[in-house]
Amino acid sequence: MAMVKIDRETIEQISKLVRISFSDEECEQYSKQLASIVSYVDQLESVAAKDVEPLSQLCGLKNVMREDEVTNTEMTDELLANAPMRQDGYLKVKVVK
């Protein structure tokens, strides 16, 4: 399969979209890399996967939901004793702006 050509103009358009300027060397490097990626995707499109069901999970894991429960309150005082800042039985944190 022939390698797709990604020209400098395409790289410059991508550069504008992502708002990153590329040097001449980077343009050349990314041109080759993107062409390689596009060629690989073209190969994947040629695979006969018409009868293959979509797959979203490989190992059968499921999301397990449970109610939040307080299970161990005996260590609260010990934990708070190690906190650098605390107030009224809670951890105190700096304001995030």
N, C-alpha and C positions, 0 to 999 in steps of 0.2 A: 504494500500500500504506500502510495506516495505521501511524503511529508507535506503538510499544509504550510503555506508561507504566510507568516504574520509579519507584515511590513512595519517600517518605522512609524508611519502615519497612524496605524492601529495602536501601537505602543504609546504614542503621544496622546491619542484620544483617551486611552485608559489612564494615562498620567493626569490628564485634566480632570477626569471623573473622580479619581481618588485623591486629587489635590496633593500629589507628590511629584516633585521634579526628578527626572532620571538623567544620569550622565549618559554620554554616548556609549560607553562600555556597558552600562546597565541596560540601555535600550537593546543593544545587540544580544546580550545575555537573555533578557526576558523574551525577546522575539523568538529565540531558539527554544526556550523552555515552554512558552505558550504553544508554539507549533507542535512540539512533542506531545503536550497534553491533549490538544485538539485531535491529533492523529490517533492517540490512544482511545479517546472517546469514540471516534469513527470506527475503530476496531470493535469496541464494545457494542455499538449499534448493529454490527453485522452478525452478532451471535443470535441464534434462533432461540428466543426466550418467550415465544408466543404463549406456550402452554404452562409457563411457570407462574405460580401464585406469588403475589407481592409478599415480601417478608419484612416485618418490622421488629422482630425479636428473635435472636438466634437460640437463646438458651431457655426460653420458657418462663422467665422471671415475670412475676406479676407485682403490681403496686399493692402493698399491704397497708391498709388504713386502720387506725385504731384511735380511740379516744385518748386525749392527753390526760394523764392522771399523775398526781403527785404521789410518789411511792416512798421517798425516803427524806423525811424532814429533819432527821437527827443530826445531819452533818451541816445544816445551814449555818449555824454559828461558827463552826470551824472554817467553812468556806469564806464567810464574810470576814473573819479575822485575818485572812490572807489578802483580802482586796485592798488596793491602795486607797480607794475612796468608797465610802458607803454612807447611806443616809436612810434612817427609819427602816432598817432591816433589808435594804436593797443595795445592789451595786450601783454606784454613782459613776457616770461616765461624762467625759467632756462633751460640750455641745458640738454637733456636727453641722457645719454651715454649708 
